[in-house]
Amino acid sequence: MEDEASGTQDPEYARRLQRLSARWWRRAFDVQAPYRRYLRRLDLGLTLDLGCGIGRNLRSLAPGGIGVDHNVDAVALAREAGLQAYTPPDFERTAYASPGRFDSLLAAHVLEHMTTDEAVALVGSYLQYVRPGGRVVMITPQEAGYRTDRTHRTFLDFGALEALASRLNLEVLRRDSFPFPRALGRLFPYNEFVLIARRTTERQ
């Protein structure tokens, strides 16, 4: 989230997210329903949504989600929708910014916007807020989805996500191709890599 060159900090990026979420077919068919059910079945508890954008996942995590994002405009839109979202400096001033405060950390459609070193640094800087034994969920787009956003910088498949988890001293618990089998990721833009890991040590 700290990489300004990615473009995700620009006001236009927040407006793009807003336009995409407002498309008539998304509203008419509730295309987020399967994703929402999937997240809720994970039973993540109090979750820090890292790179929350305008709050799509916060709605699915409600009432147990707190968001942080470096895009000031996206955070403002999330808060206008009644969600708890903060910029990184504002988050640090909240009572939530205390060691072990969260049961889980979610990084969904965030890490592909940066280099792997930046991804390790970003997640690593927020791991202190996840309790030992808590979960870390990383979600990235598969091939078709990766091609839809010019701000994507690094393709992170299961192997890359597992390597990232290893660098963070996380124990990998499970990996899913969602919502369809892996083979469809080259054609269906909403297929995702999901890696679920556990924070195993008191200090990362």
Backbone as CSV, one residue per row, in Angstrom:
resi,resn,N_x,N_y,N_z,CA_x,CA_y,CA_z,C_x,C_y,C_z
1,MET,0.809,-1.204,0.000,0.000,0.000,0.000,0.846,1.259,0.000
2,GLU,2.124,1.135,0.295,2.949,2.318,0.382,3.564,2.695,-0.961
3,ASP,3.318,1.929,-2.015,3.928,2.192,-3.303,3.048,3.116,-4.130
4,GLU,3.413,4.401,-4.159,2.595,5.377,-4.849,2.641,5.183,-6.353
5,ALA,3.744,4.599,-6.865,3.883,4.428,-8.306,2.851,3.473,-8.877
6,SER,2.259,2.655,-8.046,1.302,1.664,-8.541,0.032,2.301,-9.075
7,GLY,-0.281,3.528,-8.678,-1.495,4.196,-9.110,-2.680,3.949,-8.213
8,THR,-2.572,3.024,-7.272,-3.710,2.704,-6.420,-3.970,3.780,-5.374
9,GLN,-3.077,4.739,-5.263,-3.288,5.819,-4.294,-4.015,7.015,-4.913
10,ASP,-4.149,7.008,-6.234,-4.753,8.133,-6.936,-6.264,8.206,-6.695
11,PRO,-6.816,9.413,-6.634,-8.274,9.549,-6.513,-9.029,8.825,-7.623
12,GLU,-8.473,8.811,-8.838,-9.140,8.160,-9.963,-9.286,6.666,-9.724
13,TYR,-8.340,6.065,-8.997,-8.451,4.627,-8.728,-9.662,4.345,-7.840
14,ALA,-9.898,5.201,-6.851,-11.082,5.039,-5.997,-12.360,5.206,-6.807
15,ARG,-12.351,6.172,-7.727,-13.538,6.383,-8.565,-13.766,5.187,-9.489
16,ARG,-12.673,4.588,-9.969,-12.797,3.400,-10.815,-13.452,2.263,-10.041
17,LEU,-13.024,2.044,-8.814,-13.631,1.004,-7.989,-15.115,1.279,-7.779
18,GLN,-15.439,2.547,-7.591,-16.837,2.921,-7.382,-17.662,2.665,-8.648
19,ARG,-17.104,2.999,-9.806,-17.819,2.774,-11.065,-18.047,1.283,-11.310
20,LEU,-17.016,0.483,-11.047,-17.138,-0.953,-11.263,-18.215,-1.565,-10.371
21,SER,-18.258,-1.121,-9.120,-19.234,-1.690,-8.187,-20.657,-1.239,-8.500
22,ALA,-20.778,-0.132,-9.250,-22.107,0.408,-9.545,-22.698,-0.115,-10.847
23,ARG,-21.984,-0.963,-11.570,-22.517,-1.481,-12.831,-23.835,-2.212,-12.593
24,TRP,-24.768,-2.011,-13.509,-26.134,-2.508,-13.300,-26.168,-4.013,-13.093
25,TRP,-25.355,-4.763,-13.852,-25.422,-6.225,-13.745,-24.872,-6.722,-12.422
26,ARG,-23.949,-5.959,-11.823,-23.467,-6.343,-10.490,-24.571,-6.183,-9.452
27,ARG,-25.367,-5.126,-9.599,-26.459,-4.889,-8.654,-27.614,-5.857,-8.901
28,ALA,-27.920,-6.088,-10.172,-29.087,-6.897,-10.519,-28.913,-8.364,-10.130
29,PHE,-27.684,-8.878,-10.271,-27.469,-10.308,-10.070,-26.698,-10.646,-8.797
30,ASP,-26.357,-9.638,-8.021,-25.631,-9.858,-6.762,-24.463,-10.816,-6.986
31,VAL,-23.571,-10.435,-7.888,-22.462,-11.312,-8.253,-21.481,-11.524,-7.102
32,GLN,-21.574,-10.677,-6.075,-20.684,-10.831,-4.929,-21.170,-11.881,-3.935
33,ALA,-22.372,-12.396,-4.125,-22.943,-13.327,-3.150,-22.068,-14.551,-2.905
34,PRO,-21.565,-15.250,-3.952,-20.715,-16.421,-3.679,-19.443,-16.050,-2.932
35,TYR,-18.838,-14.929,-3.290,-17.624,-14.457,-2.634,-17.906,-14.114,-1.172
36,ARG,-19.048,-13.471,-0.955,-19.443,-13.093,0.404,-19.640,-14.332,1.270
37,ARG,-20.307,-15.338,0.717,-20.517,-16.583,1.461,-19.194,-17.283,1.747
38,TYR,-18.305,-17.264,0.769,-17.001,-17.911,0.948,-16.233,-17.265,2.106
39,LEU,-16.173,-15.939,2.110,-15.457,-15.251,3.186,-16.083,-15.538,4.548
40,ARG,-17.401,-15.536,4.597,-18.062,-15.762,5.884,-17.857,-17.187,6.378
41,ARG,-17.789,-18.153,5.457,-17.545,-19.541,5.862,-16.141,-19.718,6.456
42,LEU,-15.227,-18.851,6.097,-13.883,-18.935,6.672,-13.877,-18.591,8.160
43,ASP,-14.919,-17.896,8.614,-15.070,-17.579,10.042,-13.789,-16.940,10.577
44,LEU,-13.442,-15.787,10.031,-12.162,-15.150,10.319,-12.135,-14.347,11.613
45,GLY,-13.269,-14.159,12.246,-13.292,-13.372,13.480,-13.034,-11.904,13.178
46,LEU,-12.469,-11.196,14.149,-12.137,-9.789,13.935,-10.987,-9.724,12.929
47,THR,-11.250,-9.088,11.802,-10.324,-9.149,10.675,-9.834,-7.768,10.271
48,LEU,-8.530,-7.670,10.071,-7.924,-6.461,9.524,-7.863,-6.626,8.012
49,ASP,-8.636,-5.826,7.295,-8.710,-5.883,5.839,-7.673,-4.911,5.284
50,LEU,-6.550,-5.458,4.880,-5.404,-4.667,4.436,-5.574,-4.322,2.962
51,GLY,-5.682,-3.028,2.672,-5.988,-2.612,1.310,-7.460,-2.754,1.025
52,CYS,-8.270,-2.188,1.896,-9.726,-2.422,1.872,-10.438,-1.722,0.727
53,GLY,-9.773,-0.767,0.052,-10.431,-0.050,-1.030,-11.682,0.671,-0.545
54,ILE,-12.762,0.568,-1.321,-14.004,1.257,-0.954,-14.880,0.397,-0.042
55,GLY,-14.376,-0.782,0.345,-15.064,-1.536,1.387,-15.841,-2.762,0.969
56,ARG,-15.567,-3.302,-0.221,-16.320,-4.479,-0.678,-16.219,-5.626,0.321
57,ASN,-15.012,-5.947,0.754,-14.843,-7.052,1.689,-15.294,-6.695,3.094
58,LEU,-15.202,-5.435,3.442,-15.676,-5.027,4.769,-17.164,-5.309,4.918
59,ARG,-17.912,-5.172,3.845,-19.346,-5.489,3.900,-19.544,-6.972,4.176
60,SER,-18.709,-7.810,3.570,-18.823,-9.251,3.784,-18.382,-9.651,5.177
61,LEU,-17.427,-8.913,5.736,-16.879,-9.235,7.051,-17.690,-8.637,8.196
62,ALA,-18.572,-7.703,7.880,-19.332,-6.999,8.918,-20.055,-7.984,9.833
63,PRO,-20.046,-7.682,11.157,-19.506,-6.480,11.787,-18.068,-6.637,12.271
64,GLY,-17.362,-7.680,11.796,-16.042,-7.960,12.339,-14.882,-7.559,11.456
65,GLY,-15.033,-6.472,10.689,-13.959,-6.049,9.805,-13.545,-4.608,10.024
66,ILE,-12.238,-4.401,10.057,-11.664,-3.060,10.139,-10.733,-2.913,8.950
67,GLY,-10.892,-1.834,8.174,-10.109,-1.678,6.957,-9.030,-0.623,7.074
68,VAL,-7.967,-0.827,6.298,-6.917,0.180,6.183,-6.494,0.247,4.719
69,ASP,-6.328,1.466,4.210,-5.960,1.651,2.816,-5.248,2.987,2.659
70,HIS,-4.270,3.017,1.737,-3.529,4.277,1.554,-4.248,5.251,0.633
71,ASN,-5.357,4.834,0.015,-6.100,5.728,-0.854,-7.126,6.499,-0.027
72,VAL,-6.851,7.773,0.164,-7.687,8.618,1.030,-9.128,8.658,0.526
73,ASP,-9.298,8.754,-0.789,-10.648,8.835,-1.361,-11.411,7.529,-1.183
74,ALA,-10.722,6.396,-1.334,-11.375,5.105,-1.132,-11.819,4.946,0.310
75,VAL,-10.964,5.350,1.237,-11.317,5.275,2.656,-12.535,6.154,2.944
76,ALA,-12.570,7.336,2.358,-13.711,8.236,2.565,-15.003,7.603,2.051
77,LEU,-14.946,6.947,0.894,-16.143,6.291,0.349,-16.590,5.129,1.236
78,ALA,-15.623,4.376,1.749,-15.970,3.272,2.650,-16.635,3.804,3.916
79,ARG,-16.117,4.886,4.438,-16.680,5.442,5.676,-18.053,6.050,5.419
80,GLU,-18.246,6.632,4.248,-19.572,7.156,3.902,-20.608,6.036,3.864
81,ALA,-20.154,4.821,3.560,-21.052,3.665,3.521,-21.252,3.058,4.911
82,GLY,-20.691,3.683,5.935,-20.887,3.210,7.299,-19.893,2.162,7.750
83,LEU,-18.798,2.005,7.009,-17.797,0.994,7.333,-16.643,1.610,8.109
84,GLN,-15.933,0.780,8.848,-14.782,1.258,9.616,-13.525,1.099,8.773
85,ALA,-13.033,2.203,8.245,-11.855,2.191,7.396,-10.973,3.377,7.747
86,TYR,-9.669,3.174,7.617,-8.708,4.192,8.027,-7.535,4.242,7.049
87,THR,-6.931,5.400,6.922,-5.631,5.476,6.277,-4.603,4.923,7.261
88,PRO,-3.420,4.511,6.804,-2.430,3.955,7.738,-2.105,4.866,8.926
89,PRO,-1.877,6.185,8.728,-1.597,7.026,9.911,-2.776,7.081,10.883
90,ASP,-3.995,7.140,10.342,-5.170,7.192,11.224,-5.359,5.862,11.958
91,PHE,-5.095,4.761,11.261,-5.212,3.446,11.916,-4.262,3.357,13.108
92,GLU,-3.050,3.853,12.943,-2.058,3.766,14.012,-2.489,4.524,15.265
93,ARG,-3.425,5.437,15.116,-3.899,6.218,16.276,-5.136,5.601,16.928
94,THR,-5.601,4.473,16.389,-6.788,3.831,16.961,-6.407,2.781,17.999
95,ALA,-7.385,2.358,18.769,-7.160,1.297,19.764,-6.935,-0.050,19.091
96,TYR,-7.290,-0.168,17.794,-7.083,-1.425,17.085,-5.601,-1.705,16.812
97,ALA,-4.807,-0.649,16.794,-3.384,-0.804,16.483,-2.609,-1.246,17.722
98,SER,-2.929,-2.432,18.184,-2.239,-2.995,19.342,-1.904,-4.447,19.050
99,PRO,-0.794,-4.946,19.582,-0.342,-6.302,19.257,-1.407,-7.361,19.540
100,GLY,-1.613,-8.245,18.567,-2.526,-9.367,18.739,-3.991,-9.010,18.774
101,ARG,-4.345,-7.812,18.324,-5.734,-7.343,18.435,-6.688,-8.106,17.515
102,PHE,-6.183,-8.593,16.360,-7.055,-9.201,15.356,-6.905,-10.715,15.315
103,ASP,-7.986,-11.368,14.947,-7.960,-12.819,14.737,-7.377,-13.178,13.380
104,SER,-7.526,-12.274,12.415,-7.098,-12.573,11.046,-6.681,-11.298,10.328
105,LEU,-5.898,-11.507,9.281,-5.542,-10.433,8.357,-5.929,-10.892,6.960
106,LEU,-6.606,-10.025,6.226,-7.021,-10.316,4.857,-6.322,-9.353,3.914
107,ALA,-5.638,-9.890,2.912,-5.039,-9.071,1.858,-5.599,-9.573,0.533
108,ALA,-6.701,-8.976,0.094,-7.414,-9.433,-1.101,-7.230,-8.429,-2.236
109,HIS,-6.660,-8.882,-3.331,-6.425,-8.042,-4.501,-5.621,-6.799,-4.141
110,VAL,-4.545,-7.041,-3.413,-3.639,-5.981,-2.967,-2.202,-6.280,-3.397
111,LEU,-1.747,-7.485,-3.133,-0.328,-7.804,-3.266,0.151,-7.814,-4.713
112,GLU,-0.758,-8.051,-5.657,-0.364,-8.044,-7.064,-0.047,-6.645,-7.576
113,HIS,-0.359,-5.626,-6.772,-0.082,-4.250,-7.163,1.330,-3.800,-6.801
114,MET,2.163,-4.712,-6.293,3.503,-4.341,-5.842,4.484,-5.460,-6.136
115,THR,5.758,-5.197,-5.878,6.755,-6.257,-6.026,6.621,-7.224,-4.851
116,THR,7.240,-8.398,-4.985,7.158,-9.360,-3.884,7.847,-8.827,-2.631
117,ASP,8.950,-8.107,-2.791,9.622,-7.528,-1.620,8.708,-6.528,-0.921
118,GLU,8.006,-5.727,-1.708,7.072,-4.765,-1.122,5.912,-5.483,-0.439
119,ALA,5.451,-6.574,-1.036,4.356,-7.340,-0.429,4.778,-7.924,0.914
120,VAL,5.994,-8.474,0.975,6.501,-9.010,2.238,6.602,-7.898,3.291
121,ALA,7.113,-6.752,2.868,7.257,-5.639,3.813,5.899,-5.156,4.308
122,LEU,4.932,-5.067,3.403,3.605,-4.575,3.788,2.921,-5.519,4.768
123,VAL,2.791,-6.795,4.390,2.120,-7.745,5.275,2.898,-7.872,6.582
124,GLY,4.221,-7.910,6.481,5.037,-8.036,7.685,4.847,-6.894,8.664
125,SER,4.586,-5.707,8.141,4.420,-4.556,9.025,3.099,-4.589,9.796
126,TYR,2.131,-5.394,9.318,0.837,-5.480,9.996,0.633,-6.797,10.746
127,LEU,1.563,-7.730,10.613,1.406,-9.020,11.289,1.369,-8.892,12.805
128,GLN,2.034,-7.883,13.334,2.045,-7.708,14.793,0.636,-7.548,15.356
129,TYR,-0.293,-7.113,14.529,-1.656,-6.882,15.004,-2.509,-8.153,14.981
130,VAL,-1.955,-9.246,14.446,-2.661,-10.530,14.399,-2.171,-11.396,15.560
131,ARG,-3.090,-11.995,16.272,-2.705,-12.822,17.423,-1.926,-14.047,16.963
132,PRO,-1.007,-14.554,17.773,-0.348,-15.812,17.445,-1.391,-16.909,17.237
133,GLY,-1.266,-17.642,16.169,-2.266,-18.646,15.824,-3.366,-18.100,14.941
134,GLY,-3.411,-16.776,14.768,-4.401,-16.177,13.887,-4.080,-16.447,12.431
135,ARG,-5.055,-16.176,11.578,-4.895,-16.519,10.165,-4.556,-15.314,9.298
136,VAL,-3.884,-15.607,8.203,-3.568,-14.615,7.174,-4.097,-15.168,5.857
137,VAL,-4.987,-14.421,5.220,-5.600,-14.850,3.964,-5.141,-13.914,2.855
138,MET,-4.508,-14.503,1.837,-4.032,-13.722,0.698,-4.783,-14.163,-0.548
139,ILE,-5.370,-13.202,-1.252,-6.173,-13.485,-2.444,-5.629,-12.656,-3.599
140,THR,-5.334,-13.325,-4.714,-4.816,-12.639,-5.898,-5.527,-13.162,-7.145
141,PRO,-5.547,-12.369,-8.207,-6.250,-12.790,-9.425,-5.463,-13.830,-10.208
142,GLN,-6.197,-14.685,-10.901,-5.567,-15.598,-11.846,-5.374,-14.876,-13.186
143,GLU,-4.954,-15.578,-14.212,-4.459,-14.912,-15.418,-5.432,-13.899,-16.027
144,ALA,-6.679,-14.310,-16.251,-7.630,-13.408,-16.912,-7.887,-12.158,-16.072
145,GLY,-8.009,-12.331,-14.785,-8.214,-11.183,-13.913,-6.999,-10.292,-13.820
146,TYR,-5.828,-10.903,-13.858,-4.589,-10.120,-13.774,-4.487,-9.143,-14.938
147,ARG,-4.989,-9.533,-16.084,-4.883,-8.687,-17.287,-5.860,-7.519,-17.287
148,THR,-6.788,-7.461,-16.338,-7.837,-6.438,-16.381,-7.448,-5.107,-15.754
149,ASP,-6.297,-5.040,-15.104,-5.942,-3.829,-14.353,-4.503,-3.438,-14.662
150,ARG,-4.322,-2.245,-15.210,-2.980,-1.807,-15.604,-2.068,-1.564,-14.402
151,THR,-2.638,-1.463,-13.202,-1.804,-1.230,-12.014,-1.251,-2.529,-11.427
152,HIS,-1.628,-3.671,-11.985,-1.054,-4.942,-11.527,0.421,-5.005,-11.927
153,ARG,1.255,-5.422,-10.986,2.701,-5.441,-11.238,3.320,-6.831,-11.130
154,THR,2.766,-7.702,-10.295,3.372,-9.012,-10.059,2.296,-10.089,-10.060
155,PHE,2.488,-11.104,-10.899,1.541,-12.220,-10.934,1.900,-13.187,-9.811
156,LEU,0.971,-13.403,-8.905,1.202,-14.239,-7.722,0.300,-15.458,-7.770
157,ASP,0.861,-16.582,-8.224,0.105,-17.828,-8.229,0.327,-18.549,-6.901
158,PHE,-0.129,-19.797,-6.807,0.003,-20.509,-5.534,1.464,-20.622,-5.098
159,GLY,2.351,-20.928,-6.043,3.756,-21.059,-5.690,4.341,-19.775,-5.144
160,ALA,4.008,-18.652,-5.806,4.521,-17.354,-5.358,3.934,-16.969,-4.000
161,LEU,2.648,-17.270,-3.788,2.032,-16.951,-2.498,2.630,-17.812,-1.380
162,GLU,2.911,-19.069,-1.668,3.528,-19.925,-0.660,4.939,-19.446,-0.332
163,ALA,5.674,-18.983,-1.341,7.009,-18.439,-1.097,6.930,-17.176,-0.249
164,LEU,5.923,-16.356,-0.522,5.715,-15.145,0.268,5.398,-15.504,1.715
165,ALA,4.522,-16.499,1.897,4.174,-16.941,3.250,5.403,-17.461,3.985
166,SER,6.261,-18.172,3.271,7.475,-18.698,3.889,8.376,-17.568,4.375
167,ARG,8.508,-16.537,3.575,9.342,-15.394,3.977,8.772,-14.689,5.199
168,LEU,7.478,-14.816,5.407,6.825,-14.187,6.552,6.708,-15.135,7.748
169,ASN,7.294,-16.332,7.627,7.239,-17.341,8.691,5.807,-17.759,9.016
170,LEU,4.991,-17.855,7.971,3.613,-18.294,8.136,3.497,-19.762,7.771
171,GLU,2.619,-20.467,8.446,2.345,-21.869,8.147,1.147,-21.948,7.190
172,VAL,1.376,-22.497,6.014,0.301,-22.617,5.025,-0.674,-23.709,5.472
173,LEU,-1.952,-23.355,5.530,-2.994,-24.293,5.942,-3.759,-24.874,4.759
174,ARG,-3.990,-24.037,3.755,-4.890,-24.449,2.675,-4.750,-23.485,1.507
175,ARG,-5.037,-24.007,0.319,-5.097,-23.132,-0.850,-6.301,-23.520,-1.691
176,ASP,-7.000,-22.502,-2.185,-8.212,-22.720,-2.970,-8.124,-21.968,-4.285
177,SER,-8.722,-22.532,-5.330,-9.013,-21.791,-6.549,-10.492,-21.470,-6.478
178,PHE,-10.822,-20.175,-6.454,-12.209,-19.777,-6.204,-12.665,-18.796,-7.278
179,PRO,-13.898,-18.916,-7.768,-14.927,-19.894,-7.398,-14.884,-21.185,-8.223
180,PHE,-14.035,-21.210,-9.260,-13.995,-22.356,-10.153,-12.617,-23.002,-10.145
181,PRO,-12.502,-24.222,-10.698,-11.200,-24.884,-10.745,-10.146,-24.032,-11.443
182,ARG,-8.905,-24.335,-11.125,-7.763,-23.551,-11.593,-7.732,-23.362,-13.112
183,ALA,-8.127,-24.362,-13.874,-8.046,-24.288,-15.332,-8.822,-23.117,-15.921
184,LEU,-9.876,-22.678,-15.242,-10.703,-21.588,-15.765,-10.095,-20.216,-15.517
185,GLY,-9.025,-20.161,-14.742,-8.412,-18.872,-14.436,-7.846,-18.155,-15.633
186,ARG,-7.563,-18.870,-16.687,-7.037,-18.241,-17.903,-8.135,-17.584,-18.730
187,LEU,-9.400,-17.909,-18.417,-10.526,-17.392,-19.202,-11.486,-16.532,-18.377
188,PHE,-11.716,-16.915,-17.135,-12.715,-16.238,-16.295,-12.014,-15.202,-15.410
189,PRO,-12.324,-13.914,-15.596,-11.563,-12.871,-14.912,-11.766,-12.790,-13.407
190,TYR,-12.768,-13.508,-12.883,-13.031,-13.418,-11.447,-12.558,-14.664,-10.689
191,ASN,-11.765,-15.515,-11.344,-11.178,-16.653,-10.640,-9.965,-16.177,-9.843
192,GLU,-9.821,-16.706,-8.635,-8.807,-16.191,-7.725,-7.978,-17.296,-7.081
193,PHE,-6.719,-16.955,-6.803,-5.887,-17.781,-5.938,-6.181,-17.364,-4.497
194,VAL,-6.428,-18.317,-3.619,-6.643,-18.031,-2.202,-5.666,-18.879,-1.390
195,LEU,-4.842,-18.225,-0.604,-3.924,-18.939,0.279,-4.269,-18.579,1.724
196,ILE,-4.496,-19.603,2.538,-4.830,-19.396,3.947,-3.672,-19.928,4.784
197,ALA,-3.129,-19.072,5.631,-1.965,-19.426,6.444,-2.212,-19.044,7.890
198,ARG,-1.285,-19.460,8.748,-1.414,-19.196,10.181,-0.165,-18.478,10.689
199,ARG,-0.389,-17.491,11.527,0.733,-16.870,12.218,1.159,-17.807,13.344
200,THR,2.393,-18.279,13.279,2.809,-19.370,14.154,3.648,-18.927,15.333
201,THR,4.202,-17.734,15.296,5.116,-17.327,16.362,4.655,-16.038,17.006
202,GLU,5.153,-15.827,18.202,4.827,-14.601,18.939,5.354,-13.375,18.214
203,ARG,6.539,-13.529,17.594,7.119,-12.409,16.875,7.495,-12.866,15.472
204,GLN,7.093,-12.084,14.490,7.394,-12.441,13.099,8.586,-11.622,12.616
